[in-house]
Amino acid sequence: MRFRLEIGADSKKQGLNMGEELRRFLDNLQDFVFVMNLNGQILHVNQVVIDVLGYSYEEIIELEVSALHPLELGEEVCKIMQAIKDDSENRCDLPILNKKGSKIQVETRVSRGKWGGREVLFGISRDISRFKRQEEELRSSEARYRMVVETQTELIARVDFAGSITFANKALCRYLGRSREELRGRNFLEFIYPEDRDKVFQRIRSLTPESPIINNEHRIVLPSGEICWQQWVNQAIFNNEGILLEYQAVGRDITENKIMQEKLAFLSLHDSLTGLYNRTFFDEEMHRLEGDRYDSVGIIICDVNGLKLVNEFMLRRLVIFL
């Protein structure tokens, strides 16, 4: 939106007199205000320009606005000024220099108007140095965070509220045999073993701002068709209003652990040499049946091949040998 500002002319300082009330208004603004002719010659500035840039009023109105920009940007300044004169541009985001030569990051909006009966350009610049520093610090922080995430051996993923993958670290990409681009936008449930999907989905849906973290163990189907076990720590991220924004998850492969657990469970209930049920199985089965309150329950375990005796004999021989 463009505006036109009309200022009466009664030549005083620099042949221009704004009126005391308007002068106070401009001087109370926190933004830089520049009044320039169509060639970029500075005709007037507000007090903030003098305070921040370090020029006196007399010094700055002797300058062209291009002198306030870094010398290496001279060509770009000329192009922008010409575009502003042609009404094809109304902004300039190039930094300006203070008297000592230090850069100040600004956002500038330019509009045409009248000043002392002459057509001029009004430039209003906002100092965004602090925001630029914060932006740079944020980028640096994100870069450090990404470096840490990418070098982790754990599987790391971010999923939006609809279940679509928005980020996968290198470890997860390698594990699934897919590129990051191939994973982005895919629903994470696609990779989970079909029989485990509903359980995982319901557990993740149960997360709340009061209880945002949950552990999950489930199977996953790799592109090769291999079925593996994974363990994940899932965290739901909510905003201040309690609205779900996304999920963040850290996981690892526990297939070997699961295989070992199954072996240990088998060995705890079976004879290691014969594979027959042992006394532990008998005791646990009796306890289970008694807990179900069956009447007159009995269990018969038969060693039809006499392997129990052979097993015990071999064990005694082994002990004697040792």
VOGU-3710 file (C-alpha; in Angstrom, 3 decimals, decimal comma):
1> mrfrleigad> 0,000/0,000/0,000  1,369/3,417/-0,934  0,671/6,669/0,853  1,269/10,314/0,038  2,489/12,767/2,634  1,994/16,498/2,053  4,284/18,873/3,953  3,920/22,646/3,680  6,983/24,570/2,604  8,302/27,501/4,526
11> skkqglnmge> 12,045/27,300/3,978  13,965/27,127/7,160  16,654/24,570/7,818  17,510/22,984/4,430  14,583/24,962/2,998  12,125/22,527/4,628  9,855/22,970/7,648  7,705/20,078/8,761  5,896/21,746/11,594  6,882/21,095/15,176
21> elrrfldnlq> 4,120/18,599/15,833  5,037/16,371/12,893  8,729/16,650/13,783  8,023/15,344/17,281  5,934/12,535/15,841  8,718/11,378/13,502  11,376/11,754/16,184  9,390/9,530/18,561  9,284/6,687/16,063  11,622/3,767/16,775
31> dfvfvmnlng> 12,179/3,184/13,050  14,585/5,111/10,826  12,823/7,713/8,652  14,524/9,081/5,534  13,134/11,763/3,220  14,891/11,724/-0,177  14,487/13,327/-3,552  13,946/11,042/-6,531  17,704/10,760/-7,064  18,296/9,475/-3,548
41> qilhvnqvvi> 19,624/12,718/-2,006  18,739/12,781/1,708  16,599/15,809/2,597  15,606/14,959/6,147  15,938/12,212/8,775  14,378/11,653/12,174  16,235/11,625/15,493  16,684/7,826/15,574  18,816/7,973/12,421  21,120/10,538/14,034
51> dvlgysyeei> 21,337/8,656/17,345  22,010/5,215/15,863  24,095/6,028/12,786  26,256/8,573/14,589  26,014/11,375/12,018  25,029/14,922/12,821  21,936/16,256/11,075  24,101/18,562/8,973  26,374/15,693/7,912  23,678/13,253/6,873
61> ielevsalhp> 21,648/15,637/4,722  24,757/16,140/2,604  24,733/12,439/1,664  22,993/10,349/-0,923  21,260/7,309/0,509  23,558/5,028/-1,507  26,451/6,222/0,703  24,768/4,512/3,670  24,969/1,097/2,025  28,094/-1,114/1,809
71> lelgeevcki> 30,270/-0,154/-1,163  30,243/-3,690/-2,574  26,445/-3,478/-2,907  26,580/-0,321/-5,034  25,314/-1,982/-8,217  22,406/-3,621/-6,397  21,540/-0,299/-4,697  21,357/1,421/-8,098  19,056/-1,280/-9,484  16,710/-1,051/-6,505
81> mqaikddsen> 16,633/2,767/-6,627  15,765/2,676/-10,327  13,012/0,108/-9,684  11,607/2,325/-6,916  11,576/5,339/-9,256  9,787/3,195/-11,855  7,211/2,131/-9,237  8,105/-1,544/-9,756  9,602/-1,911/-6,277  8,797/-0,483/-2,862
91> rcdlpilnkk> 11,249/-2,229/-0,559  14,950/-2,508/0,055  16,366/-5,040/2,505  20,034/-4,179/2,054  21,984/-3,365/5,239  23,014/0,201/6,052  26,238/1,441/7,644  26,715/3,651/10,658  29,394/6,340/10,625  31,991/3,864/11,906
101> gskiqvetrv> 31,245/1,447/9,081  29,380/-1,194/11,107  26,510/-2,932/9,333  22,937/-2,673/10,555  20,430/-5,145/9,133  17,226/-3,350/8,164  13,954/-3,853/6,339  13,030/-0,729/4,377  9,720/0,256/2,800  9,654/3,151/0,355
111> srgkwggrev> 6,691/5,296/-0,713  6,250/8,418/-2,805  4,895/11,648/-1,353  5,119/15,434/-1,305  7,620/17,378/0,772  7,751/21,148/0,521  5,757/20,958/-2,671  8,250/18,570/-4,265  7,792/14,915/-5,053  10,005/12,851/-2,782
121> lfgisrdisr> 10,609/9,337/-1,504  9,904/8,382/2,102  11,967/5,469/3,380  11,068/3,818/6,685  13,671/1,314/7,866  13,288/-1,098/10,761  16,368/-2,404/12,550  16,152/-6,208/12,421  19,707/-6,911/13,605  18,474/-8,634/16,756
131> fkrqeeelrs> 16,101/-10,835/14,777  18,849/-11,669/12,283  21,159/-12,669/15,140  18,443/-14,827/16,651  17,780/-16,338/13,229  21,467/-17,108/12,773  21,705/-18,574/16,285  18,661/-20,713/15,536  20,184/-21,936/12,268  23,428/-22,696/14,070
141> searyrmvve> 21,563/-24,521/16,823  19,553/-26,493/14,272  22,755/-27,380/12,413  24,341/-28,672/15,628  21,179/-30,575/16,495  21,018/-32,102/13,018  24,687/-33,094/13,199  24,078/-34,875/16,513  20,964/-36,578/15,160  22,649/-37,663/11,934
151> tqteliarvd> 25,636/-39,208/13,714  23,521/-41,251/16,121  23,331/-45,008/15,648  19,821/-44,956/17,108  16,887/-44,721/14,720  15,359/-41,236/14,913  12,141/-40,068/13,272  9,632/-37,244/13,407  6,027/-37,866/12,443  3,240/-35,320/12,018
161> fagsitfank> -0,139/-35,546/13,747  -1,542/-37,547/10,809  1,198/-40,179/11,048  3,263/-39,082/8,034  7,041/-39,204/8,377  8,550/-35,704/8,210  12,130/-36,594/9,138  14,281/-39,718/9,303  17,948/-39,720/10,243  20,602/-41,553/8,247
171> alcrylgrsr> 20,569/-44,563/10,559  16,841/-45,106/9,993  17,221/-44,630/6,235  19,963/-47,271/6,135  17,948/-49,619/8,331  14,877/-49,423/6,088  16,890/-49,356/2,867  15,163/-46,169/1,726  16,283/-42,627/1,025  14,994/-39,734/3,106
181> eelrgrnfle> 12,949/-38,529/0,147  11,322/-41,957/-0,186  10,378/-42,002/3,500  9,124/-38,431/3,752  5,330/-38,364/3,566  4,901/-42,118/4,104  2,735/-43,264/7,002  4,893/-44,902/9,653  2,322/-47,696/10,133  3,151/-49,017/6,645
191> fiypedrdkv> 6,430/-50,424/7,939  4,996/-52,106/11,038  4,092/-55,804/10,972  0,334/-55,982/10,154  -0,630/-57,826/13,341  1,109/-55,181/15,481  -0,244/-52,048/13,796  -3,463/-51,611/15,732  -1,766/-52,054/19,102  0,935/-49,506/18,230
201> fqrirsltpe> -1,621/-47,069/16,828  -3,831/-47,256/19,926  -0,899/-46,808/22,301  0,392/-43,742/20,460  -3,094/-42,253/20,277  -3,339/-42,542/24,050  -0,582/-39,939/24,587  -1,677/-36,706/26,271  0,003/-33,465/27,416  0,031/-34,953/30,932
211> spiinnehri> 1,480/-38,268/29,746  3,331/-37,582/26,470  5,878/-40,438/26,420  5,432/-44,150/25,847  7,637/-47,174/25,069  6,684/-49,539/22,274  8,019/-52,907/21,149  6,772/-54,234/17,837  7,781/-56,074/14,719  8,695/-54,406/11,447
221> vlpsgeicwq> 8,865/-55,686/7,881  12,010/-54,765/5,956  12,011/-54,360/2,149  13,694/-57,781/1,929  10,686/-59,315/3,682  12,675/-59,980/6,846  10,733/-59,461/10,061  12,652/-57,711/12,835  11,853/-56,449/16,312  12,200/-52,808/17,320
231> qwvnqaifnn> 11,918/-50,860/20,554  10,819/-47,213/20,356  10,450/-44,326/22,780  7,643/-42,186/21,350  7,000/-38,634/22,537  4,025/-36,510/21,536  4,712/-32,767/21,182  1,847/-30,446/22,148  1,573/-26,648/21,999  0,551/-24,437/24,921
241> egilleyqav> -3,119/-25,043/24,127  -2,668/-28,803/24,317  -2,993/-29,294/20,556  -0,909/-32,136/19,121  1,835/-30,886/16,789  3,934/-33,955/16,037  5,590/-37,091/17,392  9,293/-37,578/17,955  10,660/-41,091/18,262  13,965/-42,789/19,028
251> grditenkim> 14,283/-46,512/18,354  16,672/-49,435/18,061  16,675/-52,952/16,691  16,142/-55,572/19,413  15,835/-58,640/17,183  18,855/-60,374/18,719  17,553/-59,645/22,208  14,180/-61,148/21,316  15,796/-64,280/19,885  17,908/-64,645/23,027
261> qeklaflslh> 14,865/-64,165/25,256  12,999/-66,871/23,352  15,965/-69,235/23,692  16,237/-68,550/27,413  12,506/-69,032/27,857  12,707/-72,352/26,000  15,713/-73,557/27,980  14,091/-72,592/31,264  11,200/-74,971/30,546  12,949/-77,707/28,555
271> dsltglynrt> 15,779/-80,129/29,079  18,830/-78,738/27,279  19,845/-82,079/25,705  16,541/-83,766/24,929  14,243/-80,789/24,453  11,677/-82,422/26,763  9,720/-80,385/29,285  11,571/-80,159/32,609  10,390/-79,909/36,218  10,090/-76,107/35,966
281> ffdeemhrle> 7,514/-76,455/33,205  5,618/-79,027/35,259  5,516/-76,723/38,318  4,474/-73,660/36,297  1,781/-75,556/34,414  0,345/-76,937/37,648  0,353/-73,442/39,135  -1,454/-72,078/36,062  -4,092/-74,779/36,119  -4,629/-74,424/39,836
291> gdrydsvgii> -5,050/-70,699/39,347  -7,812/-71,385/36,829  -9,536/-73,539/39,506  -9,968/-76,697/37,500  -11,235/-79,679/39,508  -9,209/-82,888/39,745  -6,476/-81,767/37,396  -3,530/-83,991/36,634  -0,597/-83,807/34,210  1,097/-86,842/32,724
301> icdvnglklv> 4,549/-86,406/31,215  5,902/-89,521/29,517  9,495/-90,221/28,579  8,651/-92,826/25,946  12,222/-93,146/24,682  13,921/-93,221/28,063  15,801/-90,066/27,128  15,498/-88,740/30,640  17,630/-91,584/31,953  20,121/-91,202/29,116
311> nefmlrrlvi> 20,335/-87,497/29,750  20,990/-87,896/33,474  23,597/-90,625/32,785  25,422/-88,413/30,274  25,416/-85,518/32,684  26,933/-87,672/35,425  29,623/-88,866/32,992  30,328/-85,248/32,070  30,669/-84,218/35,708  33,025/-87,143/36,423
321> fl> 35,099/-86,283/33,350  35,409/-82,637/34,410
//
